[in-house]
């Protein structure tokens, strides 16, 4: 009798354990690590502002950011190899020292490479570069590797650790510092210039997987960010059908001056007056050459910023006659200066 009961009981056990084994047949989820949520991995800022839900460039291209047509995702860092891989005796291993190579940073951050080249040739190097400082003197490992939070942009609060105040905890009590107080970021006065990529040609990116644009420097824009005036940049695009797009966004440039600008470089200038009057020509053609205004340019919501827009055909830039007004975007959590801020900039100093 006991043997009769034992057999069905044993079979039942096999069935139960078999079902349990079948129910757990899926492999455990792979732990991809928090680097996969870092901005270096996701390049989240570009995709975030490109998105049409935020009025980005996708509204003209109608091509999703991750589409192979744009080839944008190939700029992202998908593994530790990009920065840390090194080789000895035909064997690979990871090295923290390898990632300290400045050229690794500049191989992706090409705009900063252009800034450094311009300044070196002009004998006006960034004060930090002139002292031999490298990226990781200011930028933390948390910024590079992530902290488990998937930030939408490096301009999002909490994404970046680098700050002037981390090293410059006290500043000289100059007249400019007293007058501006906490109304301006250091960058508004101490950044020499930014490099703007203009006429970024989407058609060539799609058809030839090649990025073509016209790089301009010698200017810096000003806009609001986190309650303060800061340095900013402009970028414009030509989309298929010769449709145009322009964006302004806060931007740090590694072209930093020890001494800040003089008052007359920002206040009461012809540039400010043009913006206040509602129209300014940022670029224009002289023959086949693109010329541009230089100096400090406030970003105002009611002003018209005119640029030369060109199509790229067979390796040549061809001016677009009567281009449509560009679709405008304020990216990077930046906002135009207020009318009151613009009024104060238009006033000559001492009044």
PyMOL commands that set and color helices and strands:
alter all, ss='L'
color gray80, all
select helices_A, chain A and resi 2-23+34-37+39-42+44-50+52-54+58-61+72-75+81-84+98-100+102-108+110-121+127-130+135-137+141-145+164-167+175-183+187-190+202-208+263-265+270-276+339-346
alter helices_A, ss='H'
color red, helices_A
select strands_A, chain A and resi 85-88+91-94+194-198+200-201+214-225+228-239+243-250+279-281+283-286+289-292+295-298+304-306+310-313+316-319+327-331
alter strands_A, ss='S'
color yellow, strands_A
deselect
rebuild
show_as cartoon
